[in-house]
């Protein structure tokens, strides 16, 4: 029985251009420029950011890829977990800050 998420499907990512090669080629060029080398951020820092976002966006393929990528870029498991906690804290803060909208509406309705 197969499931929606198949870890082997990550190996098929390069095939996303099967029905749109020009756009896929542009994406992969951009992706490689952004993530593939040190710039203002190191490749390790970029991998940690990607790992954190992978968790926040709940992408199992990205989590697999960037867990490996972080280790290959020299990140420690402790750094990786801290990056995930940063994403979790940001997600919570983003949710909570929107309660201001609710409070504004409550102020209109109750006062």
Secondary structure, DSSP 8 states (H G I E B T S, - for coil): ---S--GGGGGGGGGGGTT-HHHHHHHHHHHHHHHSS-SSS-HHHHHHHHHHHHHHTT-HHHHHHHHHHHHHTT--HHHHHHHHHHHHHHHHHHHHHTHHHHHHHHHHHH-
